[in-house]
Amino acid sequence: MGQKVRPTGFRTGIMLDWLSTWYANKQQFSELLVEDFKIRKFVKRKYRGAGISRIRIHRTREKVVVFIHSARVGVIIGKKGQEVDKLTKDLEDLCHRHIEVKTIEVNRPEVDPQLVAEDIAEQLEKRQSFRRTIKKAIDTTMDAGAKGIRIQLSGRLGGSEMARCEKAMSGSIPLSTLRAKVDYGFTEGKAAQGHIGIKVWINNGDYLNPEEESDAAHAQTGKVSKKPTRGGKR
């Protein structure tokens, strides 16, 4: 149970909500699934420097609402909302549906694993030492109030001839405790010697014990939200 790479996989539907919330019959399901993938890929590629943590998609019969969780929402909104209007039009041309784009600010990107992974990738692409980069990321995250962090790099680290795997960890990352608020981020750094895979796990406290919950627990949503119960009801 506890050896899965992605901890959000077996928390979804119990402690975490789905990233795509909609219903479709068998004929439409595959089409809408591919459409969700295209929307996420398009937004991530277009706003690579906006610090996008994740993209949630909610569909109704009339429209598709795209929630973009970003550390720099100003990049997506643009001057007087011009950039978000352009993005809405581009997505409507891509999907041929009525699209509504909403941005949610990630207040503390230091405890968001996806943003931490992307920051490490950016440093490695600038030819920084991978050991120094890992140590700096761990120190920054733990200082921000996280309960634990684990980082794993895979590839030709430091320009070596043979690919290898390096791991570093600080604090607590419980593998099989579903109530632990462990989140996961993955990205690839495009170094000169080849791609380097970057995996980040961050423990932001406990879902059920608010007194043990870290200050970083609500960084992913950018606002305080009601904690889900064990049955997944809100």
C-alpha positions as CSV (number, residue, x, y, z in Angstrom):
1,M,0.0,0.0,0.0
2,G,2.7,2.5,1.0
3,Q,5.1,1.9,-1.9
4,K,3.3,3.8,-4.6
5,V,5.3,6.6,-6.1
6,R,2.4,9.1,-6.2
7,P,0.7,9.5,-2.8
8,T,-2.2,11.4,-4.2
9,G,-3.3,8.3,-6.2
10,F,-4.9,6.5,-3.3
11,R,-6.0,9.7,-1.4
12,T,-8.2,10.9,-4.3
13,G,-11.8,10.4,-3.5
14,I,-11.1,9.9,0.2
15,M,-9.0,12.9,1.4
16,L,-8.6,14.8,-1.9
17,D,-11.0,15.9,-4.5
18,W,-10.7,15.0,-8.2
19,L,-8.8,17.4,-10.5
20,S,-11.5,16.9,-13.2
21,T,-15.1,16.9,-12.0
22,W,-17.7,16.0,-14.7
23,Y,-19.9,13.2,-15.8
24,A,-20.1,11.7,-19.3
25,N,-21.6,8.6,-20.9
26,K,-19.4,5.9,-22.7
27,Q,-19.6,7.6,-26.0
28,Q,-18.3,11.0,-24.8
29,F,-16.0,10.0,-22.0
30,S,-12.8,9.4,-24.1
31,E,-13.3,12.6,-26.0
32,L,-13.7,14.7,-22.9
33,L,-10.7,13.0,-21.2
34,V,-8.4,13.9,-24.2
35,E,-9.9,17.4,-24.1
36,D,-8.9,17.8,-20.5
37,F,-5.4,16.6,-21.3
38,K,-5.1,19.1,-24.2
39,I,-6.3,22.0,-22.0
40,R,-3.7,21.3,-19.3
41,K,-0.9,20.8,-21.8
42,F,-1.8,24.0,-23.6
43,V,-1.9,26.2,-20.5
44,K,1.3,24.7,-18.9
45,R,3.2,25.3,-22.2
46,K,1.9,28.8,-22.7
47,Y,2.5,30.0,-19.2
48,R,5.6,28.0,-18.2
49,G,7.0,30.9,-16.1
50,A,3.7,31.6,-14.2
51,G,4.4,29.0,-11.5
52,I,1.3,26.8,-12.2
53,S,0.8,24.3,-9.5
54,R,-2.2,22.4,-10.9
55,I,-5.2,22.9,-13.2
56,R,-8.7,21.8,-12.1
57,I,-11.5,21.4,-14.7
58,H,-15.2,21.5,-13.9
59,R,-17.7,20.8,-16.6
60,T,-21.4,21.6,-16.7
61,R,-23.8,21.3,-19.6
62,E,-23.3,25.0,-20.6
63,K,-19.6,25.6,-20.1
64,V,-16.2,24.4,-19.0
65,V,-14.7,26.2,-16.0
66,V,-10.8,26.0,-15.8
67,F,-9.3,26.8,-12.4
68,I,-5.6,27.6,-12.6
69,H,-3.7,27.5,-9.3
70,S,-0.6,29.7,-9.8
71,A,2.0,31.4,-7.8
72,R,2.1,34.4,-10.2
73,V,-1.5,35.0,-11.3
74,G,-0.6,38.4,-12.7
75,V,1.3,36.7,-15.6
76,I,-1.9,34.9,-16.5
77,I,-4.3,37.8,-16.0
78,G,-2.2,40.4,-17.7
79,K,-2.7,44.1,-18.0
80,K,-6.5,44.9,-17.4
81,G,-7.3,41.2,-17.9
82,Q,-6.2,41.2,-21.5
83,E,-4.1,38.0,-21.2
84,V,-6.8,36.0,-19.6
85,D,-9.3,37.0,-22.3
86,K,-6.8,35.9,-24.9
87,L,-6.3,32.6,-23.1
88,T,-10.1,32.1,-22.9
89,K,-10.4,32.6,-26.7
90,D,-7.5,30.3,-27.4
91,L,-9.1,27.5,-25.3
92,E,-12.5,28.0,-26.9
93,D,-10.8,27.6,-30.3
94,L,-9.1,24.5,-29.1
95,C,-12.2,22.8,-27.5
96,H,-15.0,24.5,-29.4
97,R,-16.9,25.0,-26.2
98,H,-17.7,27.9,-23.9
99,I,-14.7,28.3,-21.5
100,E,-14.5,30.3,-18.3
101,V,-11.0,30.8,-16.8
102,K,-10.5,31.4,-13.1
103,T,-7.2,32.0,-11.4
104,I,-6.4,31.0,-7.8
105,E,-3.2,32.3,-6.2
106,V,-0.9,29.8,-4.4
107,N,0.2,32.0,-1.4
108,R,3.2,30.0,-0.4
109,P,4.9,28.2,-3.3
110,E,7.7,27.0,-1.0
111,V,5.5,24.2,0.2
112,D,3.9,23.2,-3.1
113,P,5.8,20.2,-4.4
114,Q,5.1,20.9,-8.1
115,L,6.5,24.4,-7.8
116,V,9.5,23.2,-5.8
117,A,10.2,20.6,-8.5
118,E,10.0,23.2,-11.3
119,D,12.3,25.5,-9.3
120,I,14.9,22.7,-9.0
121,A,14.6,22.1,-12.7
122,E,15.2,25.7,-13.5
123,Q,18.3,25.8,-11.3
124,L,19.7,22.6,-13.0
125,E,19.1,24.1,-16.4
126,K,21.3,27.0,-15.3
127,R,24.0,24.4,-14.6
128,Q,23.9,24.8,-10.8
129,S,25.3,22.1,-8.6
130,F,22.5,19.5,-8.0
131,R,23.5,18.8,-4.4
132,R,23.5,22.5,-3.5
133,T,20.1,22.9,-5.3
134,I,18.6,20.0,-3.3
135,K,19.9,21.3,0.0
136,K,18.6,24.8,-0.6
137,A,15.1,23.5,-1.7
138,I,14.9,21.3,1.5
139,D,15.9,24.2,3.8
140,T,13.5,26.6,2.2
141,T,10.5,24.2,2.4
142,M,11.2,23.2,6.0
143,D,11.6,26.8,7.1
144,A,8.2,27.6,5.5
145,G,6.5,25.2,7.9
146,A,6.3,21.8,6.2
147,K,6.4,18.6,8.3
148,G,8.7,16.8,5.9
149,I,10.1,16.8,2.3
150,R,11.7,14.2,0.1
151,I,13.5,14.9,-3.2
152,Q,14.7,12.4,-5.8
153,L,16.7,13.2,-8.9
154,S,17.3,10.7,-11.8
155,G,19.5,11.2,-14.8
156,R,23.1,12.2,-15.8
157,L,23.6,14.3,-12.7
158,G,26.6,16.6,-12.8
159,G,27.3,15.6,-16.4
160,S,28.4,12.1,-15.5
161,E,28.7,9.4,-18.2
162,M,26.2,7.0,-16.5
163,A,22.7,8.0,-15.2
164,R,22.1,7.5,-11.5
165,C,19.5,8.3,-8.8
166,E,20.1,10.7,-5.9
167,K,17.7,11.1,-2.9
168,A,17.5,13.5,0.0
169,M,15.0,13.7,2.8
170,S,14.2,15.9,5.8
171,G,11.4,15.5,8.4
172,S,8.6,12.9,8.1
173,I,7.0,11.5,5.0
174,P,4.6,8.8,6.1
175,L,4.0,6.3,3.3
176,S,0.9,4.4,4.4
177,T,-1.0,7.0,6.5
178,L,-3.9,8.2,4.4
179,R,-4.7,11.1,6.8
180,A,-1.2,12.6,6.3
181,K,-1.4,15.5,3.8
182,V,1.4,14.3,1.5
183,D,1.4,15.9,-1.9
184,Y,3.6,15.1,-4.9
185,G,5.2,17.0,-7.8
186,F,7.1,15.8,-10.9
187,T,8.8,17.6,-13.7
188,E,11.8,17.1,-16.1
189,G,14.8,19.4,-16.2
190,K,16.2,19.8,-19.7
191,A,20.0,19.8,-18.9
192,A,22.7,19.9,-21.5
193,Q,23.6,16.2,-20.9
194,G,19.9,15.1,-21.1
195,H,16.7,15.2,-19.2
196,I,16.8,14.9,-15.4
197,G,13.6,13.6,-13.7
198,I,12.7,15.4,-10.5
199,K,10.2,14.0,-7.9
200,V,9.2,15.9,-4.8
201,W,7.1,14.7,-1.9
202,I,6.0,17.3,0.8
203,N,4.1,16.5,4.0
204,N,1.9,19.5,5.0
205,G,0.5,18.0,8.2
206,D,-2.7,16.1,9.0
207,Y,-6.2,16.2,7.4
208,L,-8.1,15.2,10.6
209,N,-6.1,16.9,13.4
210,P,-6.2,20.7,12.9
211,E,-3.9,21.2,15.9
212,E,-1.2,19.1,14.3
213,E,-1.7,20.6,10.8
214,S,1.1,22.7,9.6
215,D,0.8,26.4,8.6
216,A,1.5,25.3,5.0
217,A,-1.5,23.1,4.7
218,H,-3.6,25.5,2.7
219,A,-0.9,26.7,0.4
220,Q,-2.1,24.6,-2.5
221,T,-5.6,26.2,-2.6
222,G,-4.4,29.7,-1.7
223,K,-7.3,30.0,0.8
224,V,-8.7,28.3,3.9
225,S,-11.1,25.6,2.9
226,K,-13.2,23.1,4.9
227,K,-11.4,19.8,5.5
228,P,-13.0,16.7,3.9
229,T,-14.2,13.9,6.1
230,R,-12.9,10.4,5.8
231,G,-15.9,9.5,3.6
232,G,-15.0,12.1,1.1
233,K,-18.1,14.3,1.8
234,R,-17.7,18.1,2.0
